[in-house]
Amino acid sequence: MPQEIVCSRCGYVLYKGDVLKPPQDIVRKYNGRCPKCGKELSFSPDRVKITPYRG
Ligand SMILES: [Zn+2]
């Protein structure tokens, strides 16, 4: 199922796609920070939202 990983602070789309990726990979890709607002990325459930993407 396509998924979307969004910064919980600014709404920046960190990842969107068909492939389910380990959140750690996304964190690593952005060096642990949201490229837009600089928020430290942590994938505990209250910090980022992972939602099914409906195109
Ligand atoms: Zn952000």
mmCIF file of the protein (N, C-alpha, C, O) and its ligand, coordinates in Angstrom:
data_MODEL
# 
_entry.id   MODEL 
# 
loop_
_entity.id 
_entity.type 
_entity.pdbx_number_of_molecules 
1 polymer     1 
2 non-polymer 1 
# 
_entity_poly.entity_id                      1 
_entity_poly.type                           'polypeptide(L)' 
_entity_poly.nstd_linkage                   no 
_entity_poly.nstd_monomer                   no 
_entity_poly.pdbx_seq_one_letter_code       MPQEIVCSRCGYVLYKGDVLKPPQDIVRKYNGRCPKCGKELSFSPDRVKITPYRG 
_entity_poly.pdbx_seq_one_letter_code_can   MPQEIVCSRCGYVLYKGDVLKPPQDIVRKYNGRCPKCGKELSFSPDRVKITPYRG 
_entity_poly.pdbx_strand_id                 A 
# 
loop_
_entity_poly_seq.entity_id 
_entity_poly_seq.num 
_entity_poly_seq.mon_id 
_entity_poly_seq.hetero 
1 1  MET n 
1 2  PRO n 
1 3  GLN n 
1 4  GLU n 
1 5  ILE n 
1 6  VAL n 
1 7  CYS n 
1 8  SER n 
1 9  ARG n 
1 10 CYS n 
1 11 GLY n 
1 12 TYR n 
1 13 VAL n 
1 14 LEU n 
1 15 TYR n 
1 16 LYS n 
1 17 GLY n 
1 18 ASP n 
1 19 VAL n 
1 20 LEU n 
1 21 LYS n 
1 22 PRO n 
1 23 PRO n 
1 24 GLN n 
1 25 ASP n 
1 26 ILE n 
1 27 VAL n 
1 28 ARG n 
1 29 LYS n 
1 30 TYR n 
1 31 ASN n 
1 32 GLY n 
1 33 ARG n 
1 34 CYS n 
1 35 PRO n 
1 36 LYS n 
1 37 CYS n 
1 38 GLY n 
1 39 LYS n 
1 40 GLU n 
1 41 LEU n 
1 42 SER n 
1 43 PHE n 
1 44 SER n 
1 45 PRO n 
1 46 ASP n 
1 47 ARG n 
1 48 VAL n 
1 49 LYS n 
1 50 ILE n 
1 51 THR n 
1 52 PRO n 
1 53 TYR n 
1 54 ARG n 
1 55 GLY n 
# 
loop_
_struct_asym.id 
_struct_asym.entity_id 
A 1 
B 2 
# 
loop_
_chem_comp.id 
_chem_comp.type 
_chem_comp.mon_nstd_flag 
ARG 'L-peptide linking' y 
ASN 'L-peptide linking' y 
ASP 'L-peptide linking' y 
CYS 'L-peptide linking' y 
GLN 'L-peptide linking' y 
GLU 'L-peptide linking' y 
GLY 'peptide linking'   y 
ILE 'L-peptide linking' y 
LEU 'L-peptide linking' y 
LYS 'L-peptide linking' y 
MET 'L-peptide linking' y 
PHE 'L-peptide linking' y 
PRO 'L-peptide linking' y 
SER 'L-peptide linking' y 
THR 'L-peptide linking' y 
TYR 'L-peptide linking' y 
VAL 'L-peptide linking' y 
ZN  non-polymer         . 
# 
_pdbx_entity_nonpoly.entity_id   2 
_pdbx_entity_nonpoly.name        ? 
_pdbx_entity_nonpoly.comp_id     ZN 
# 
_pdbx_nonpoly_scheme.asym_id         B 
_pdbx_nonpoly_scheme.entity_id       2 
_pdbx_nonpoly_scheme.mon_id          ZN 
_pdbx_nonpoly_scheme.ndb_seq_num     1 
_pdbx_nonpoly_scheme.pdb_seq_num     101 
_pdbx_nonpoly_scheme.auth_seq_num    101 
_pdbx_nonpoly_scheme.pdb_mon_id      ZN 
_pdbx_nonpoly_scheme.auth_mon_id     ZN 
_pdbx_nonpoly_scheme.pdb_strand_id   A 
_pdbx_nonpoly_scheme.pdb_ins_code    . 
# 
loop_
_atom_site.group_PDB 
_atom_site.id 
_atom_site.type_symbol 
_atom_site.label_atom_id 
_atom_site.label_alt_id 
_atom_site.label_comp_id 
_atom_site.label_asym_id 
_atom_site.label_entity_id 
_atom_site.label_seq_id 
_atom_site.pdbx_PDB_ins_code 
_atom_site.Cartn_x 
_atom_site.Cartn_y 
_atom_site.Cartn_z 
_atom_site.occupancy 
_atom_site.B_iso_or_equiv 
_atom_site.pdbx_formal_charge 
_atom_site.auth_seq_id 
_atom_site.auth_comp_id 
_atom_site.auth_asym_id 
_atom_site.auth_atom_id 
_atom_site.pdbx_PDB_model_num 
ATOM   1   N  N  . MET A 1 1  ? 0.849  -1.204 0.000  1.00 0.00 ? 1   MET A N  1 
ATOM   2   C  CA . MET A 1 1  ? 0.000  0.000  0.000  1.00 0.00 ? 1   MET A CA 1 
ATOM   3   C  C  . MET A 1 1  ? 0.878  1.246  0.000  1.00 0.00 ? 1   MET A C  1 
ATOM   4   O  O  . MET A 1 1  ? 1.828  1.330  0.778  1.00 0.00 ? 1   MET A O  1 
ATOM   5   N  N  . PRO A 1 2  ? 0.575  2.206  -0.856 1.00 0.00 ? 2   PRO A N  1 
ATOM   6   C  CA . PRO A 1 2  ? 1.363  3.438  -0.868 1.00 0.00 ? 2   PRO A CA 1 
ATOM   7   C  C  . PRO A 1 2  ? 1.299  4.124  0.483  1.00 0.00 ? 2   PRO A C  1 
ATOM   8   O  O  . PRO A 1 2  ? 0.263  4.112  1.148  1.00 0.00 ? 2   PRO A O  1 
ATOM   9   N  N  . GLN A 1 3  ? 2.393  4.714  0.879  1.00 0.00 ? 3   GLN A N  1 
ATOM   10  C  CA . GLN A 1 3  ? 2.411  5.370  2.172  1.00 0.00 ? 3   GLN A CA 1 
ATOM   11  C  C  . GLN A 1 3  ? 3.094  6.723  2.083  1.00 0.00 ? 3   GLN A C  1 
ATOM   12  O  O  . GLN A 1 3  ? 3.793  7.036  1.120  1.00 0.00 ? 3   GLN A O  1 
ATOM   13  N  N  . GLU A 1 4  ? 2.868  7.496  3.105  1.00 0.00 ? 4   GLU A N  1 
ATOM   14  C  CA . GLU A 1 4  ? 3.366  8.857  3.150  1.00 0.00 ? 4   GLU A CA 1 
ATOM   15  C  C  . GLU A 1 4  ? 3.907  9.090  4.551  1.00 0.00 ? 4   GLU A C  1 
ATOM   16  O  O  . GLU A 1 4  ? 3.240  8.802  5.546  1.00 0.00 ? 4   GLU A O  1 
ATOM   17  N  N  . ILE A 1 5  ? 5.129  9.616  4.616  1.00 0.00 ? 5   ILE A N  1 
ATOM   18  C  CA . ILE A 1 5  ? 5.699  9.953  5.916  1.00 0.00 ? 5   ILE A CA 1 
ATOM   19  C  C  . ILE A 1 5  ? 5.884  11.462 5.957  1.00 0.00 ? 5   ILE A C  1 
ATOM   20  O  O  . ILE A 1 5  ? 6.577  12.042 5.121  1.00 0.00 ? 5   ILE A O  1 
ATOM   21  N  N  . VAL A 1 6  ? 5.251  12.086 6.944  1.00 0.00 ? 6   VAL A N  1 
ATOM   22  C  CA . VAL A 1 6  ? 5.157  13.536 6.984  1.00 0.00 ? 6   VAL A CA 1 
ATOM   23  C  C  . VAL A 1 6  ? 5.751  14.067 8.285  1.00 0.00 ? 6   VAL A C  1 
ATOM   24  O  O  . VAL A 1 6  ? 5.540  13.494 9.355  1.00 0.00 ? 6   VAL A O  1 
ATOM   25  N  N  . CYS A 1 7  ? 6.493  15.159 8.183  1.00 0.00 ? 7   CYS A N  1 
ATOM   26  C  CA . CYS A 1 7  ? 6.994  15.825 9.388  1.00 0.00 ? 7   CYS A CA 1 
ATOM   27  C  C  . CYS A 1 7  ? 5.804  16.302 10.219 1.00 0.00 ? 7   CYS A C  1 
ATOM   28  O  O  . CYS A 1 7  ? 4.898  16.964 9.712  1.00 0.00 ? 7   CYS A O  1 
ATOM   29  N  N  . SER A 1 8  ? 5.826  15.955 11.495 1.00 0.00 ? 8   SER A N  1 
ATOM   30  C  CA . SER A 1 8  ? 4.667  16.269 12.338 1.00 0.00 ? 8   SER A CA 1 
ATOM   31  C  C  . SER A 1 8  ? 4.608  17.751 12.681 1.00 0.00 ? 8   SER A C  1 
ATOM   32  O  O  . SER A 1 8  ? 3.574  18.241 13.134 1.00 0.00 ? 8   SER A O  1 
ATOM   33  N  N  . ARG A 1 9  ? 5.699  18.463 12.470 1.00 0.00 ? 9   ARG A N  1 
ATOM   34  C  CA . ARG A 1 9  ? 5.703  19.879 12.812 1.00 0.00 ? 9   ARG A CA 1 
ATOM   35  C  C  . ARG A 1 9  ? 5.263  20.761 11.639 1.00 0.00 ? 9   ARG A C  1 
ATOM   36  O  O  . ARG A 1 9  ? 4.384  21.611 11.783 1.00 0.00 ? 9   ARG A O  1 
ATOM   37  N  N  . CYS A 1 10 ? 5.891  20.543 10.471 1.00 0.00 ? 10  CYS A N  1 
ATOM   38  C  CA . CYS A 1 10 ? 5.633  21.466 9.365  1.00 0.00 ? 10  CYS A CA 1 
ATOM   39  C  C  . CYS A 1 10 ? 4.866  20.818 8.214  1.00 0.00 ? 10  CYS A C  1 
ATOM   40  O  O  . CYS A 1 10 ? 4.413  21.510 7.303  1.00 0.00 ? 10  CYS A O  1 
ATOM   41  N  N  . GLY A 1 11 ? 4.721  19.505 8.253  1.00 0.00 ? 11  GLY A N  1 
ATOM   42  C  CA . GLY A 1 11 ? 3.955  18.849 7.208  1.00 0.00 ? 11  GLY A CA 1 
ATOM   43  C  C  . GLY A 1 11 ? 4.758  18.505 5.965  1.00 0.00 ? 11  GLY A C  1 
ATOM   44  O  O  . GLY A 1 11 ? 4.200  18.039 4.972  1.00 0.00 ? 11  GLY A O  1 
ATOM   45  N  N  . TYR A 1 12 ? 6.050  18.730 6.015  1.00 0.00 ? 12  TYR A N  1 
ATOM   46  C  CA . TYR A 1 12 ? 6.907  18.381 4.889  1.00 0.00 ? 12  TYR A CA 1 
ATOM   47  C  C  . TYR A 1 12 ? 6.822  16.879 4.619  1.00 0.00 ? 12  TYR A C  1 
ATOM   48  O  O  . TYR A 1 12 ? 6.908  16.065 5.539  1.00 0.00 ? 12  TYR A O  1 
ATOM   49  N  N  . VAL A 1 13 ? 6.650  16.526 3.345  1.00 0.00 ? 13  VAL A N  1 
ATOM   50  C  CA . VAL A 1 13 ? 6.554  15.114 2.985  1.00 0.00 ? 13  VAL A CA 1 
ATOM   51  C  C  . VAL A 1 13 ? 7.961  14.533 2.869  1.00 0.00 ? 13  VAL A C  1 
ATOM   52  O  O  . VAL A 1 13 ? 8.700  14.831 1.931  1.00 0.00 ? 13  VAL A O  1 
ATOM   53  N  N  . LEU A 1 14 ? 8.306  13.709 3.832  1.00 0.00 ? 14  LEU A N  1 
ATOM   54  C  CA . LEU A 1 14 ? 9.637  13.120 3.880  1.00 0.00 ? 14  LEU A CA 1 
ATOM   55  C  C  . LEU A 1 14 ? 9.755  11.930 2.936  1.00 0.00 ? 14  LEU A C  1 
ATOM   56  O  O  . LEU A 1 14 ? 10.810 11.670 2.359  1.00 0.00 ? 14  LEU A O  1 
ATOM   57  N  N  . TYR A 1 15 ? 8.669  11.235 2.801  1.00 0.00 ? 15  TYR A N  1 
ATOM   58  C  CA . TYR A 1 15 ? 8.667  10.101 1.891  1.00 0.00 ? 15  TYR A CA 1 
ATOM   59  C  C  . TYR A 1 15 ? 7.254  9.808  1.425  1.00 0.00 ? 15  TYR A C  1 
ATOM   60  O  O  . TYR A 1 15 ? 6.291  9.848  2.191  1.00 0.00 ? 15  TYR A O  1 
ATOM   61  N  N  . LYS A 1 16 ? 7.171  9.516  0.154  1.00 0.00 ? 16  LYS A N  1 
ATOM   62  C  CA . LYS A 1 16 ? 5.885  9.104  -0.374 1.00 0.00 ? 16  LYS A CA 1 
ATOM   63  C  C  . LYS A 1 16 ? 6.136  8.083  -1.462 1.00 0.00 ? 16  LYS A C  1 
ATOM   64  O  O  . LYS A 1 16 ? 6.923  8.333  -2.375 1.00 0.00 ? 16  LYS A O  1 
ATOM   65  N  N  . GLY A 1 17 ? 5.486  6.945  -1.382 1.00 0.00 ? 17  GLY A N  1 
ATOM   66  C  CA . GLY A 1 17 ? 5.715  5.960  -2.406 1.00 0.00 ? 17  GLY A CA 1 
ATOM   67  C  C  . GLY A 1 17 ? 5.053  4.636  -2.140 1.00 0.00 ? 17  GLY A C  1 
ATOM   68  O  O  . GLY A 1 17 ? 4.384  4.432  -1.127 1.00 0.00 ? 17  GLY A O  1 
ATOM   69  N  N  . ASP A 1 18 ? 5.263  3.739  -3.088 1.00 0.00 ? 18  ASP A N  1 
ATOM   70  C  CA . ASP A 1 18 ? 4.627  2.432  -3.017 1.00 0.00 ? 18  ASP A CA 1 
ATOM   71  C  C  . ASP A 1 18 ? 5.388  1.460  -2.131 1.00 0.00 ? 18  ASP A C  1 
ATOM   72  O  O  . ASP A 1 18 ? 4.819  0.514  -1.586 1.00 0.00 ? 18  ASP A O  1 
ATOM   73  N  N  . VAL A 1 19 ? 6.691  1.711  -1.996 1.00 0.00 ? 19  VAL A N  1 
ATOM   74  C  CA . VAL A 1 19 ? 7.516  0.777  -1.251 1.00 0.00 ? 19  VAL A CA 1 
ATOM   75  C  C  . VAL A 1 19 ? 7.517  1.146  0.227  1.00 0.00 ? 19  VAL A C  1 
ATOM   76  O  O  . VAL A 1 19 ? 7.785  2.287  0.604  1.00 0.00 ? 19  VAL A O  1 
ATOM   77  N  N  . LEU A 1 20 ? 7.213  0.163  1.042  1.00 0.00 ? 20  LEU A N  1 
ATOM   78  C  CA . LEU A 1 20 ? 7.248  0.386  2.480  1.00 0.00 ? 20  LEU A CA 1 
ATOM   79  C  C  . LEU A 1 20 ? 8.695  0.434  2.943  1.00 0.00 ? 20  LEU A C  1 
ATOM   80  O  O  . LEU A 1 20 ? 9.420  -0.558 2.865  1.00 0.00 ? 20  LEU A O  1 
ATOM   81  N  N  . LYS A 1 21 ? 9.103  1.604  3.426  1.00 0.00 ? 21  LYS A N  1 
ATOM   82  C  CA . LYS A 1 21 ? 10.500 1.768  3.827  1.00 0.00 ? 21  LYS A CA 1 
ATOM   83  C  C  . LYS A 1 21 ? 10.614 1.779  5.329  1.00 0.00 ? 21  LYS A C  1 
ATOM   84  O  O  . LYS A 1 21 ? 9.718  2.258  6.025  1.00 0.00 ? 21  LYS A O  1 
ATOM   85  N  N  . PRO A 1 22 ? 11.726 1.247  5.837  1.00 0.00 ? 22  PRO A N  1 
ATOM   86  C  CA . PRO A 1 22 ? 11.952 1.357  7.274  1.00 0.00 ? 22  PRO A CA 1 
ATOM   87  C  C  . PRO A 1 22 ? 12.151 2.825  7.633  1.00 0.00 ? 22  PRO A C  1 
ATOM   88  O  O  . PRO A 1 22 ? 12.939 3.512  6.983  1.00 0.00 ? 22  PRO A O  1 
ATOM   89  N  N  . PRO A 1 23 ? 11.463 3.315  8.642  1.00 0.00 ? 23  PRO A N  1 
ATOM   90  C  CA . PRO A 1 23 ? 11.586 4.731  9.040  1.00 0.00 ? 23  PRO A CA 1 
ATOM   91  C  C  . PRO A 1 23 ? 13.035 5.136  9.278  1.00 0.00 ? 23  PRO A C  1 
ATOM   92  O  O  . PRO A 1 23 ? 13.414 6.278  9.016  1.00 0.00 ? 23  PRO A O  1 
ATOM   93  N  N  . GLN A 1 24 ? 13.837 4.213  9.768  1.00 0.00 ? 24  GLN A N  1 
ATOM   94  C  CA . GLN A 1 24 ? 15.248 4.535  10.017 1.00 0.00 ? 24  GLN A CA 1 
ATOM   95  C  C  . GLN A 1 24 ? 15.958 4.965  8.746  1.00 0.00 ? 24  GLN A C  1 
ATOM   96  O  O  . GLN A 1 24 ? 16.847 5.815  8.785  1.00 0.00 ? 24  GLN A O  1 
ATOM   97  N  N  . ASP A 1 25 ? 15.568 4.381  7.617  1.00 0.00 ? 25  ASP A N  1 
ATOM   98  C  CA . ASP A 1 25 ? 16.163 4.764  6.337  1.00 0.00 ? 25  ASP A CA 1 
ATOM   99  C  C  . ASP A 1 25 ? 15.840 6.201  5.982  1.00 0.00 ? 25  ASP A C  1 
ATOM   100 O  O  . ASP A 1 25 ? 16.679 6.923  5.443  1.00 0.00 ? 25  ASP A O  1 
ATOM   101 N  N  . ILE A 1 26 ? 14.631 6.609  6.286  1.00 0.00 ? 26  ILE A N  1 
ATOM   102 C  CA . ILE A 1 26 ? 14.222 7.979  5.995  1.00 0.00 ? 26  ILE A CA 1 
ATOM   103 C  C  . ILE A 1 26 ? 14.981 8.941  6.900  1.00 0.00 ? 26  ILE A C  1 
ATOM   104 O  O  . ILE A 1 26 ? 15.464 9.981  6.452  1.00 0.00 ? 26  ILE A O  1 
ATOM   105 N  N  . VAL A 1 27 ? 15.079 8.590  8.155  1.00 0.00 ? 27  VAL A N  1 
ATOM   106 C  CA . VAL A 1 27 ? 15.822 9.425  9.095  1.00 0.00 ? 27  VAL A CA 1 
ATOM   107 C  C  . VAL A 1 27 ? 17.266 9.601  8.635  1.00 0.00 ? 27  VAL A C  1 
ATOM   108 O  O  . VAL A 1 27 ? 17.821 10.698 8.681  1.00 0.00 ? 27  VAL A O  1 
ATOM   109 N  N  . ARG A 1 28 ? 17.853 8.510  8.196  1.00 0.00 ? 28  ARG A N  1 
ATOM   110 C  CA . ARG A 1 28 ? 19.246 8.552  7.763  1.00 0.00 ? 28  ARG A CA 1 
ATOM   111 C  C  . ARG A 1 28 ? 19.393 9.407  6.513  1.00 0.00 ? 28  ARG A C  1 
ATOM   112 O  O  . ARG A 1 28 ? 20.355 10.160 6.370  1.00 0.00 ? 28  ARG A O  1 
ATOM   113 N  N  . LYS A 1 29 ? 18.439 9.281  5.622  1.00 0.00 ? 29  LYS A N  1 
ATOM   114 C  CA . LYS A 1 29 ? 18.476 10.034 4.376  1.00 0.00 ? 29  LYS A CA 1 
ATOM   115 C  C  . LYS A 1 29 ? 18.530 11.537 4.631  1.00 0.00 ? 29  LYS A C  1 
ATOM   116 O  O  . LYS A 1 29 ? 19.192 12.276 3.902  1.00 0.00 ? 29  LYS A O  1 
ATOM   117 N  N  . TYR A 1 30 ? 17.839 11.974 5.658  1.00 0.00 ? 30  TYR A N  1 
ATOM   118 C  CA . TYR A 1 30 ? 17.784 13.406 5.962  1.00 0.00 ? 30  TYR A CA 1 
ATOM   119 C  C  . TYR A 1 30 ? 18.722 13.785 7.112  1.00 0.00 ? 30  TYR A C  1 
ATOM   120 O  O  . TYR A 1 30 ? 18.605 14.861 7.699  1.00 0.00 ? 30  TYR A O  1 
ATOM   121 N  N  . ASN A 1 31 ? 19.637 12.893 7.415  1.00 0.00 ? 31  ASN A N  1 
ATOM   122 C  CA . ASN A 1 31 ? 20.593 13.148 8.493  1.00 0.00 ? 31  ASN A CA 1 
ATOM   123 C  C  . ASN A 1 31 ? 19.904 13.470 9.813  1.00 0.00 ? 31  ASN A C  1 
ATOM   124 O  O  . ASN A 1 31 ? 20.412 14.246 10.623 1.00 0.00 ? 31  ASN A O  1 
ATOM   125 N  N  . GLY A 1 32 ? 18.758 12.870 10.011 1.00 0.00 ? 32  GLY A N  1 
ATOM   126 C  CA . GLY A 1 32 ? 18.084 12.985 11.301 1.00 0.00 ? 32  GLY A CA 1 
ATOM   127 C  C  . GLY A 1 32 ? 17.281 14.252 11.504 1.00 0.00 ? 32  GLY A C  1 
ATOM   128 O  O  . GLY A 1 32 ? 16.736 14.481 12.584 1.00 0.00 ? 32  GLY A O  1 
ATOM   129 N  N  . ARG A 1 33 ? 17.203 15.082 10.462 1.00 0.00 ? 33  ARG A N  1 
ATOM   130 C  CA . ARG A 1 33 ? 16.474 16.342 10.627 1.00 0.00 ? 33  ARG A CA 1 
ATOM   131 C  C  . ARG A 1 33 ? 15.566 16.621 9.444  1.00 0.00 ? 33  ARG A C  1 
ATOM   132 O  O  . ARG A 1 33 ? 15.876 16.280 8.302  1.00 0.00 ? 33  ARG A O  1 
ATOM   133 N  N  . CYS A 1 34 ? 14.448 17.243 9.740  1.00 0.00 ? 34  CYS A N  1 
ATOM   134 C  CA . CYS A 1 34 ? 13.576 17.686 8.674  1.00 0.00 ? 34  CYS A CA 1 
ATOM   135 C  C  . CYS A 1 34 ? 14.283 18.772 7.870  1.00 0.00 ? 34  CYS A C  1 
ATOM   136 O  O  . CYS A 1 34 ? 14.749 19.756 8.445  1.00 0.00 ? 34  CYS A O  1 
ATOM   137 N  N  . PRO A 1 35 ? 14.372 18.608 6.536  1.00 0.00 ? 35  PRO A N  1 
ATOM   138 C  CA . PRO A 1 35 ? 15.086 19.592 5.713  1.00 0.00 ? 35  PRO A CA 1 
ATOM   139 C  C  . PRO A 1 35 ? 14.380 20.938 5.662  1.00 0.00 ? 35  PRO A C  1 
ATOM   140 O  O  . PRO A 1 35 ? 14.990 21.941 5.294  1.00 0.00 ? 35  PRO A O  1 
ATOM   141 N  N  . LYS A 1 36 ? 13.132 20.973 6.018  1.00 0.00 ? 36  LYS A N  1 
ATOM   142 C  CA . LYS A 1 36 ? 12.386 22.224 5.915  1.00 0.00 ? 36  LYS A CA 1 
ATOM   143 C  C  . LYS A 1 36 ? 12.426 23.025 7.220  1.00 0.00 ? 36  LYS A C  1 
ATOM   144 O  O  . LYS A 1 36 ? 12.786 24.203 7.220  1.00 0.00 ? 36  LYS A O  1 
ATOM   145 N  N  . CYS A 1 37 ? 12.058 22.385 8.317  1.00 0.00 ? 37  CYS A N  1 
ATOM   146 C  CA . CYS A 1 37 ? 11.947 23.135 9.572  1.00 0.00 ? 37  CYS A CA 1 
ATOM   147 C  C  . CYS A 1 37 ? 13.058 22.793 10.558 1.00 0.00 ? 37  CYS A C  1 
ATOM   148 O  O  . CYS A 1 37 ? 13.187 23.448 11.593 1.00 0.00 ? 37  CYS A O  1 
ATOM   149 N  N  . GLY A 1 38 ? 13.868 21.770 10.249 1.00 0.00 ? 38  GLY A N  1 
ATOM   150 C  CA . GLY A 1 38 ? 14.981 21.456 11.118 1.00 0.00 ? 38  GLY A CA 1 
ATOM   151 C  C  . GLY A 1 38 ? 14.624 20.620 12.328 1.00 0.00 ? 38  GLY A C  1 
ATOM   152 O  O  . GLY A 1 38 ? 15.469 20.371 13.187 1.00 0.00 ? 38  GLY A O  1 
ATOM   153 N  N  . LYS A 1 39 ? 13.394 20.193 12.398 1.00 0.00 ? 39  LYS A N  1 
ATOM   154 C  CA . LYS A 1 39 ? 12.983 19.362 13.522 1.00 0.00 ? 39  LYS A CA 1 
ATOM   155 C  C  . LYS A 1 39 ? 13.729 18.038 13.514 1.00 0.00 ? 39  LYS A C  1 
ATOM   156 O  O  . LYS A 1 39 ? 13.917 17.413 12.471 1.00 0.00 ? 39  LYS A O  1 
ATOM   157 N  N  . GLU A 1 40 ? 14.146 17.633 14.693 1.00 0.00 ? 40  GLU A N  1 
ATOM   158 C  CA . GLU A 1 40 ? 14.789 16.347 14.819 1.00 0.00 ? 40  GLU A CA 1 
ATOM   159 C  C  . GLU A 1 40 ? 13.785 15.239 14.513 1.00 0.00 ? 40  GLU A C  1 
ATOM   160 O  O  . GLU A 1 40 ? 12.689 15.199 15.072 1.00 0.00 ? 40  GLU A O  1 
ATOM   161 N  N  . LEU A 1 41 ? 14.186 14.348 13.618 1.00 0.00 ? 41  LEU A N  1 
ATOM   162 C  CA . LEU A 1 41 ? 13.239 13.304 13.222 1.00 0.00 ? 41  LEU A CA 1 
ATOM   163 C  C  . LEU A 1 41 ? 13.366 12.103 14.141 1.00 0.00 ? 41  LEU A C  1 
ATOM   164 O  O  . LEU A 1 41 ? 14.452 11.565 14.358 1.00 0.00 ? 41  LEU A O  1 
ATOM   165 N  N  . SER A 1 42 ? 12.240 11.707 14.666 1.00 0.00 ? 42  SER A N  1 
ATOM   166 C  CA . SER A 1 42 ? 12.185 10.506 15.473 1.00 0.00 ? 42  SER A CA 1 
ATOM   167 C  C  . SER A 1 42 ? 10.868 9.824  15.167 1.00 0.00 ? 42  SER A C  1 
ATOM   168 O  O  . SER A 1 42 ? 9.815  10.460 15.136 1.00 0.00 ? 42  SER A O  1 
ATOM   169 N  N  . PHE A 1 43 ? 10.940 8.535  14.944 1.00 0.00 ? 43  PHE A N  1 
ATOM   170 C  CA . PHE A 1 43 ? 9.741  7.892  14.447 1.00 0.00 ? 43  PHE A CA 1 
ATOM   171 C  C  . PHE A 1 43 ? 8.929  7.200  15.528 1.00 0.00 ? 43  PHE A C  1 
ATOM   172 O  O  . PHE A 1 43 ? 8.346  6.138  15.307 1.00 0.00 ? 43  PHE A O  1 
ATOM   173 N  N  . SER A 1 44 ? 8.901  7.810  16.684 1.00 0.00 ? 44  SER A N  1 
ATOM   174 C  CA . SER A 1 44 ? 7.908  7.368  17.644 1.00 0.00 ? 44  SER A CA 1 
ATOM   175 C  C  . SER A 1 44 ? 6.543  7.870  17.167 1.00 0.00 ? 44  SER A C  1 
ATOM   176 O  O  . SER A 1 44 ? 6.454  8.913  16.518 1.00 0.00 ? 44  SER A O  1 
ATOM   177 N  N  . PRO A 1 45 ? 5.496  7.138  17.483 1.00 0.00 ? 45  PRO A N  1 
ATOM   178 C  CA . PRO A 1 45 ? 4.191  7.398  16.861 1.00 0.00 ? 45  PRO A CA 1 
ATOM   179 C  C  . PRO A 1 45 ? 3.637  8.803  17.083 1.00 0.00 ? 45  PRO A C  1 
ATOM   180 O  O  . PRO A 1 45 ? 2.863  9.291  16.259 1.00 0.00 ? 45  PRO A O  1 
ATOM   181 N  N  . ASP A 1 46 ? 4.008  9.449  18.155 1.00 0.00 ? 46  ASP A N  1 
ATOM   182 C  CA . ASP A 1 46 ? 3.444  10.772 18.412 1.00 0.00 ? 46  ASP A CA 1 
ATOM   183 C  C  . ASP A 1 46 ? 4.191  11.871 17.671 1.00 0.00 ? 46  ASP A C  1 
ATOM   184 O  O  . ASP A 1 46 ? 3.769  13.027 17.706 1.00 0.00 ? 46  ASP A O  1 
ATOM   185 N  N  . ARG A 1 47 ? 5.273  11.544 17.010 1.00 0.00 ? 47  ARG A N  1 
ATOM   186 C  CA . ARG A 1 47 ? 6.092  12.579 16.372 1.00 0.00 ? 47  ARG A CA 1 
ATOM   187 C  C  . ARG A 1 47 ? 5.922  12.643 14.866 1.00 0.00 ? 47  ARG A C  1 
ATOM   188 O  O  . ARG A 1 47 ? 5.939  13.732 14.291 1.00 0.00 ? 47  ARG A O  1 
ATOM   189 N  N  . VAL A 1 48 ? 5.763  11.541 14.237 1.00 0.00 ? 48  VAL A N  1 
ATOM   190 C  CA . VAL A 1 48 ? 5.488  11.570 12.805 1.00 0.00 ? 48  VAL A CA 1 
ATOM   191 C  C  . VAL A 1 48 ? 4.233  10.781 12.505 1.00 0.00 ? 48  VAL A C  1 
ATOM   192 O  O  . VAL A 1 48 ? 3.833  9.870  13.230 1.00 0.00 ? 48  VAL A O  1 
ATOM   193 N  N  . LYS A 1 49 ? 3.655  11.167 11.430 1.00 0.00 ? 49  LYS A N  1 
ATOM   194 C  CA . LYS A 1 49 ? 2.426  10.542 11.022 1.00 0.00 ? 49  LYS A CA 1 
ATOM   195 C  C  . LYS A 1 49 ? 2.734  9.680  9.796  1.00 0.00 ? 49  LYS A C  1 
ATOM   196 O  O  . LYS A 1 49 ? 3.279  10.166 8.806  1.00 0.00 ? 49  LYS A O  1 
ATOM   197 N  N  . ILE A 1 50 ? 2.390  8.437  9.873  1.00 0.00 ? 50  ILE A N  1 
ATOM   198 C  CA . ILE A 1 50 ? 2.511  7.582  8.702  1.00 0.00 ? 50  ILE A CA 1 
ATOM   199 C  C  . ILE A 1 50 ? 1.123  7.172  8.278  1.00 0.00 ? 50  ILE A C  1 
ATOM   200 O  O  . ILE A 1 50 ? 0.434  6.422  8.969  1.00 0.00 ? 50  ILE A O  1 
ATOM   201 N  N  . THR A 1 51 ? 0.734  7.672  7.143  1.00 0.00 ? 51  THR A N  1 
ATOM   202 C  CA . THR A 1 51 ? -0.649 7.463  6.729  1.00 0.00 ? 51  THR A CA 1 
ATOM   203 C  C  . THR A 1 51 ? -0.727 6.831  5.354  1.00 0.00 ? 51  THR A C  1 
ATOM   204 O  O  . THR A 1 51 ? 0.165  7.017  4.526  1.00 0.00 ? 51  THR A O  1 
ATOM   205 N  N  . PRO A 1 52 ? -1.766 6.104  5.117  1.00 0.00 ? 52  PRO A N  1 
ATOM   206 C  CA . PRO A 1 52 ? -1.996 5.603  3.764  1.00 0.00 ? 52  PRO A CA 1 
ATOM   207 C  C  . PRO A 1 52 ? -2.210 6.785  2.832  1.00 0.00 ? 52  PRO A C  1 
ATOM   208 O  O  . PRO A 1 52 ? -2.906 7.745  3.163  1.00 0.00 ? 52  PRO A O  1 
ATOM   209 N  N  . TYR A 1 53 ? -1.601 6.694  1.671  1.00 0.00 ? 53  TYR A N  1 
ATOM   210 C  CA . TYR A 1 53 ? -1.686 7.776  0.726  1.00 0.00 ? 53  TYR A CA 1 
ATOM   211 C  C  . TYR A 1 53 ? -2.760 7.489  -0.319 1.00 0.00 ? 53  TYR A C  1 
ATOM   212 O  O  . TYR A 1 53 ? -2.744 6.452  -0.983 1.00 0.00 ? 53  TYR A O  1 
ATOM   213 N  N  . ARG A 1 54 ? -3.679 8.416  -0.446 1.00 0.00 ? 54  ARG A N  1 
ATOM   214 C  CA . ARG A 1 54 ? -4.699 8.256  -1.480 1.00 0.00 ? 54  ARG A CA 1 
ATOM   215 C  C  . ARG A 1 54 ? -4.478 9.280  -2.571 1.00 0.00 ? 54  ARG A C  1 
ATOM   216 O  O  . ARG A 1 54 ? -4.736 10.469 -2.381 1.00 0.00 ? 54  ARG A O  1 
ATOM   217 N  N  . GLY A 1 55 ? -4.001 8.821  -3.712 1.00 0.00 ? 55  GLY A N  1 
ATOM   218 C  CA . GLY A 1 55 ? -3.718 9.740  -4.804 1.00 0.00 ? 55  GLY A CA 1 
ATOM   219 C  C  . GLY A 1 55 ? -5.000 10.080 -5.523 1.00 0.00 ? 55  GLY A C  1 
ATOM   220 O  O  . GLY A 1 55 ? -4.984 10.848 -6.485 1.00 0.00 ? 55  GLY A O  1 
HETATM 221 ZN ZN . ZN  B 2 .  ? 9.468  19.769 9.402  1.00 0.00 2 101 ZN  A ZN 1 
# 
